[in-house]
Amino acid sequence: MDNWRDELGAIKARLAVQHLALRALVRSHPDPTAVLDEWRKLRADSVAAAYALPTEMREWLTDQVHAFAEEWTAELTRAAAAET
C-alpha cells in the first residue's frame, strides 16, 4: 500500500477519461434512453467494486463513485428527455 497516492492519481485520471468518453457517447448516441437504462444496470456494480479497496481509500472512492453516478444519471436523464 506504499504507492496508494500513485494508484489514486491513476484512478482519478481514468475517471476523467471515462467522463469525457461518456459525454461523447451521450451526445452522439441515437437512443439516449437505452444508454440511461444500461447505465442504471451498471451503476450498482460500479459502486460495489469500490468496496474491494483498502479501508483508507474506500470512503473517498465511494463518495466519488456516488457523485459520478448521480451526475451521469442526471445527464443521461436529460438526454433521454430531450429525445422524447
Phi, psi and omega in degrees: 000011180295331184260029186295329178292321176295317179297319179296319176299319179294321178295317178299319180295317178297319178298320180296318179294317178298321179300314179296318180296320178295320177300316179296319179298313182298318183287337184251348184287136181287344182226080181301331179296320177295321177296317178299316179299316179294321178300315180297325178293320184278339186303313181298321179296320180294319179294318180296326180296332180296334183282356178275356183274164175301153185306320184298327184262343188301312183296313180299312183293324177299315177299318180295317180295317178298314180297317179298315181296318179296317180298317181286327176298317179296316181294317179294324177295318177298317181294319179294321179293323180291334180288328184272000000 
